[in-house]
Amino acid sequence: MSMLEVKNIYKSYGTLEVLKGISFTMEKHETKVIIGTSGTGKSTLLKCINQLDPPDKGKVWLEGQEITNPKIDINKIRQKIGFVFQDFNLFNHLTALKNVSIGLEKVKKIEKEQAQDRAIKELQRVGLKKQAHQYPAQLSGGQKQRVGIARALAMDPSIILFDEPTSALDPELIGDVLDVMKSLAGEVAMLVVTHEMGFARNVADEIIFMEGGVIVENGPPKQMFQNPKIERTKQFLGKISTLYGKE
Amino acid sequence: MAIDIVLDSFPQLMKGLAVTIGLTLTSVFFASILAIIMAIGRSYSRQPIPFLILIYEKIFRGIPLLVLFILIYFGLAQAGIIIDVFIAAVIGLALHSTAYQIQIFRSAINSIPEGQFTAARSVGMSNFKAMRHIIIPQMLRLSIPGWSNEFTIVLKDTSITIAIGVIDLMRQGRYIIVREPESALYILLFIALIYFILVFSINRGLSYLEKRYIISGLEVNNTR
C-alpha cells in the first residue's frame, strides 16, 4: 500500500475541465516534482489532494484512509498534509514564531511553551532562528517562504505539498528556499509543483509532466531529461531548460 | 458670576454625564457585538443571510435616529409594551450604530487576503478556529480607526435622547437652564466643552490603542 494514492481525479470549474483523470502514487519519504506549462491544473491537483478544493470525481487515499470521503474529519487529515503556498500566506498579525506554533497550539492542542520550543527548532532548521520575533512584513520573500515551510514541518506531516514555492521570489532568494527543500528530501515526502529544473533533476525521485489536465509522462529525472519516451516531453523540457538553465 | 453658575451646576451636570457615558458604553458594546457577528455573516455565510443583513443595514441607516427613538419608546408604548427610557435609548442607539459598524468590520474583513483563511484551513484549523485565531484578530486591528470614530458618533448621538426624556448630560443642562434662564449660554457652552473633551480623549485613547497593536505591514491609513 502506498502512502499516498491519487486515483482518477477529475475537476472542472464551470465548463472548463481542468483535471481529466489524474492517477499516481507516492511512497513514504519520496520526492516527486510536477512540471508542465501554466494552466494545466498542477496547482488545482494539489488543492484536490488536501481537499482545499475537493475533486468532482476520483479518490485520494492517505496512509490507507480515503480522504475524499466527505464523512471524514478533514481537519485531522490536513494536519498530516503540509501545504506551502506560492505567495506564502503567512499569518500577517503573528510573528514568525507564532506562525509556526499556532497550528501546534490551536489544532494539536500542545501546550504553549512546548509548541514554541518546537517552533524555534523548526525555524532553526530553516535558518531563521534570529528572525523568530519578526512579523511577516519585516521578512524578505525568501525568509517568508522558509517560515511557510517551517509552519508545515512543525505539524509533523506525512507529506508536504509545494505549490510553486519559488515563483514569487527574486532570483537571488530562490537558492535559500531550494536549499531548505533539498535538506528535507528523504525526511518527509514532498510533492512539488515547480519550474526549477535543477531541483527536479537533482532532488526528485520522479518527475511528472502534466499537460492539458492529464499526466503526459512520468519517470525518474535521468530518463525524463535524457531520453523521454514522448516527443512532447522532450519539447517541453528543451524549452524550459533554455529558459531556466540546465542547473 | 458666570463661573459661579457653572460651579453650582457642576454636580448636577456630572450626574448627567454619568448617564451619557453609561448610555454610550452600553450601546457601543451591544452594537459592536451585533455588528461583528453580522459583518462575518455578510462575508462568510450562505444566502439568504447576507441579503437579510443587507436589508437590516439599509433600514437602520435610512431612519433618522430621532424617529427611531420616538418609534421605539412611544410606538411600543402604544402597542402596550412599556419600557424604561434608558433601555429604549440603548436599543435605538445600538440598532442604529450596528448598521454603521457592520460596514466598518466588513471592510476590514475584505482587506484581509483570502489566502489567510486558506492557509489556516491547510494547517488543519476548522472554519471556526480560522475565524477565531486568524480572521477576527486581524479584523479587529484593522477596524480600530473606523470603530473609534463611530464610538464618538454614538457619544454625540446620545444627546438626541433628550427627545424621549433620558436624563443625560443634555437634559440635566436643560433643567438648569429652565431654572435659571439667564445662564443658558454658559451652561450650553460648558456642556459643549464636556462633549468636546470626551470625544477628544476617546480619540486620543483609541489612537494609542491603534499604535499599541500596530503590526508592521498591517497599518491603516488614518484619514481622520
Interface residues (C-beta under 8 A of the other chain):
Chain A: N50 L52 N75 K76 I77 R78 Q79 I81 G82 F83 F85 D87 N89 L90 F91 N92 H93 I102 G103 K106 V107 K108 Y135 P136 A137 Q138 R151 A152 M155
Chain B: I112 P113 G115 Q116 T118 A119 A120 R121 S122 V123 G124 M125 S126 K129 H133 I134 P137 Q138 R141 I215 S216 G217 L218
